[in-house]
Amino acid sequence: MAKTKFQDWAIIWGRDKRNYVKESTYATYMIMLQNHLIPELGRYYVEDIEKDMIQKMIIKLRRRGRVDRQGGLSDKSVRDIVTILKNCLRDYGIDDSRIYRKNALQYPANDKISKMQVLSADMYEKMMISIKREMDFEALGYAISLYTGMRIGEVCALKWGDIDMERGLISVTKTLQRVYFKEGEKGKTKVIIGSPKSRAAVRDIPISCALEELLLQRVGREECYLLSGTTEAIEPRLYRKHFEKFLKRNGLEPIRFHSLRHTFATRCIERGADCKTVSCLLGHASVSMTLNLYVHPQWAQKKDCVERI
């Protein structure tokens, strides 16, 4: 039986996956295949790929894996690339145990510590004052993220028809994102409105009294997007820029939009909410994800803990 070059199989595999995965997932597969996996392993026959080749690839990607070769990829990006490789090889018929036998693959230690910012009580209050002062559709979106923990893509995809004031809930069923597609040497971007990132992310979130008060000030037509008040959506990249301008305009310290979601989760735990409930509100697939990513004791809690000893 003739052997197959990995570069040939990877393209066949990727295009076949288009029939079974979300459009955004397919775009991610093709970018990782063409930017990283094919350049590193494409010249080898699939049958000849061994653990040592993959291990060397991991180290290279962490050190200088960026497309411009000006630095390495994050630990998560490298692990995602390896996961795609494993799936690709598995579908060809390569048994995992043959490649990963004896010892598991090793990943270089991550010396970069990223710290997600949680709004202090003072900044939280200042931000809410600024939101209420401006109170346009975009400012209402900032409040929604603070009061519900919704992701930016979910807020951008939110329509007034998704908000049920009588039942007091917001139905999260869609997310909006701009996806980069690459096939061969050509690339293009496309705005996609599709289902959230996981089944758990499809959820109903109760509307608090404070948020209800704000929503009643800016009611729009069911078919209109909440952030624009029209049938045209605002994409996350542009909304982030608007958020940066909002912060600067109101004299607030610069933070990432995702910090609003992070603040919501942390405050819920601080006020005694159980982790399972918070996990469901955030749309996480597991409670451990909520604990690891979003729940961090603040200084006052740490101080109280050591004072008890």
MODA-V215024 format. One record per backbone hydrogen bond with DSSP energy under -1.0 kcal/mol. CO is the residue of the C=O (numbers start at 0). NH is the residue of the N-H. E is the energy in kcal/mol with one decimal. If there is no record, write none. Layout:
BEGIN
co=CO nh=NH e=E
co=CO nh=NH e=E
END
This chain:
BEGIN
co=3 nh=45 e=-3.2
co=4 nh=8 e=-2.2
co=5 nh=9 e=-3.1
co=6 nh=10 e=-1.2
co=7 nh=11 e=-1.7
co=8 nh=12 e=-3.2
co=9 nh=13 e=-2.7
co=10 nh=14 e=-2.3
co=11 nh=15 e=-1.8
co=12 nh=16 e=-2.0
co=15 nh=18 e=-1.7
co=16 nh=19 e=-2.1
co=16 nh=20 e=-1.6
co=21 nh=25 e=-2.5
co=22 nh=26 e=-2.1
co=23 nh=27 e=-1.8
co=24 nh=28 e=-2.4
co=25 nh=29 e=-2.3
co=26 nh=30 e=-2.0
co=27 nh=31 e=-2.4
co=28 nh=32 e=-2.5
co=29 nh=33 e=-2.6
co=30 nh=34 e=-2.7
co=31 nh=35 e=-1.4
co=31 nh=36 e=-2.4
co=32 nh=37 e=-3.4
co=35 nh=39 e=-1.6
co=36 nh=40 e=-3.1
co=37 nh=41 e=-2.2
co=40 nh=43 e=-1.7
co=41 nh=6 e=-1.7
co=43 nh=5 e=-3.2
co=44 nh=47 e=-1.5
co=45 nh=48 e=-1.2
co=49 nh=53 e=-1.6
co=50 nh=54 e=-2.7
co=51 nh=55 e=-2.3
co=52 nh=56 e=-1.9
co=53 nh=57 e=-2.2
co=54 nh=58 e=-1.9
co=55 nh=59 e=-2.2
co=56 nh=60 e=-2.7
co=57 nh=61 e=-2.0
co=58 nh=62 e=-1.6
co=59 nh=63 e=-3.2
co=60 nh=64 e=-1.5
co=60 nh=72 e=-2.7
co=65 nh=68 e=-1.7
co=70 nh=65 e=-2.4
co=73 nh=77 e=-2.2
co=74 nh=78 e=-2.3
co=75 nh=79 e=-2.4
co=76 nh=80 e=-2.2
co=77 nh=81 e=-2.3
co=78 nh=82 e=-2.2
co=79 nh=83 e=-2.1
co=80 nh=84 e=-2.2
co=81 nh=85 e=-2.7
co=82 nh=86 e=-2.2
co=83 nh=87 e=-2.4
co=84 nh=88 e=-2.7
co=85 nh=89 e=-2.6
co=86 nh=90 e=-2.2
co=88 nh=92 e=-1.1
co=88 nh=93 e=-2.5
co=94 nh=97 e=-1.2
co=95 nh=99 e=-3.1
co=100 nh=102 e=-2.2
co=119 nh=123 e=-2.8
co=120 nh=124 e=-2.1
co=121 nh=125 e=-2.2
co=122 nh=126 e=-2.7
co=123 nh=127 e=-2.3
co=124 nh=128 e=-2.1
co=125 nh=129 e=-2.1
co=126 nh=130 e=-2.6
co=127 nh=131 e=-2.4
co=128 nh=132 e=-1.8
co=129 nh=133 e=-2.2
co=130 nh=134 e=-3.1
co=135 nh=139 e=-2.0
co=136 nh=140 e=-1.3
co=137 nh=141 e=-1.3
co=138 nh=142 e=-1.8
co=139 nh=143 e=-2.2
co=140 nh=144 e=-2.0
co=141 nh=145 e=-2.0
co=142 nh=146 e=-2.4
co=143 nh=147 e=-1.6
co=144 nh=148 e=-2.1
co=150 nh=154 e=-2.2
co=151 nh=155 e=-2.4
co=152 nh=156 e=-1.3
co=152 nh=175 e=-1.5
co=157 nh=225 e=-2.6
co=158 nh=161 e=-1.9
co=159 nh=162 e=-1.5
co=161 nh=170 e=-2.7
co=163 nh=167 e=-1.4
co=163 nh=168 e=-2.0
co=167 nh=206 e=-2.3
co=168 nh=163 e=-2.8
co=169 nh=204 e=-2.8
co=171 nh=202 e=-1.5
co=174 nh=193 e=-2.2
co=176 nh=191 e=-3.4
co=178 nh=189 e=-2.0
co=180 nh=187 e=-2.3
co=182 nh=185 e=-1.2
co=185 nh=182 e=-1.8
co=187 nh=180 e=-3.6
co=189 nh=178 e=-3.1
co=191 nh=176 e=-2.3
co=193 nh=174 e=-2.7
co=198 nh=201 e=-1.4
co=202 nh=171 e=-3.3
co=204 nh=169 e=-2.5
co=207 nh=211 e=-2.6
co=208 nh=212 e=-1.9
co=209 nh=213 e=-1.1
co=210 nh=214 e=-2.8
co=211 nh=215 e=-2.2
co=213 nh=216 e=-1.1
co=214 nh=217 e=-1.3
co=220 nh=223 e=-1.9
co=221 nh=160 e=-1.8
co=223 nh=159 e=-2.3
co=224 nh=228 e=-2.7
co=229 nh=224 e=-3.3
co=234 nh=238 e=-2.3
co=235 nh=239 e=-2.6
co=236 nh=240 e=-1.3
co=237 nh=241 e=-2.1
co=238 nh=242 e=-2.2
co=239 nh=243 e=-2.3
co=240 nh=244 e=-2.0
co=241 nh=245 e=-2.2
co=242 nh=246 e=-2.4
co=243 nh=247 e=-2.2
co=244 nh=248 e=-2.9
co=245 nh=249 e=-1.5
co=246 nh=251 e=-3.1
co=247 nh=250 e=-1.2
co=255 nh=258 e=-1.5
co=256 nh=259 e=-2.0
co=257 nh=261 e=-2.1
co=258 nh=262 e=-2.6
co=259 nh=263 e=-2.1
co=260 nh=264 e=-2.1
co=261 nh=265 e=-2.3
co=262 nh=266 e=-2.7
co=263 nh=267 e=-2.1
co=264 nh=268 e=-1.9
co=265 nh=269 e=-2.3
co=266 nh=270 e=-1.8
co=267 nh=272 e=-2.4
co=268 nh=271 e=-1.8
co=273 nh=277 e=-2.0
co=274 nh=278 e=-2.6
co=275 nh=279 e=-2.0
co=276 nh=280 e=-2.2
co=277 nh=281 e=-2.2
co=278 nh=282 e=-1.1
co=278 nh=283 e=-2.4
co=285 nh=289 e=-1.1
co=286 nh=290 e=-2.3
co=287 nh=291 e=-2.7
co=288 nh=292 e=-2.3
co=289 nh=293 e=-2.1
co=289 nh=294 e=-1.1
co=297 nh=301 e=-2.1
co=298 nh=302 e=-2.8
co=299 nh=303 e=-2.3
co=300 nh=304 e=-2.0
co=301 nh=305 e=-2.2
co=302 nh=306 e=-1.8
END
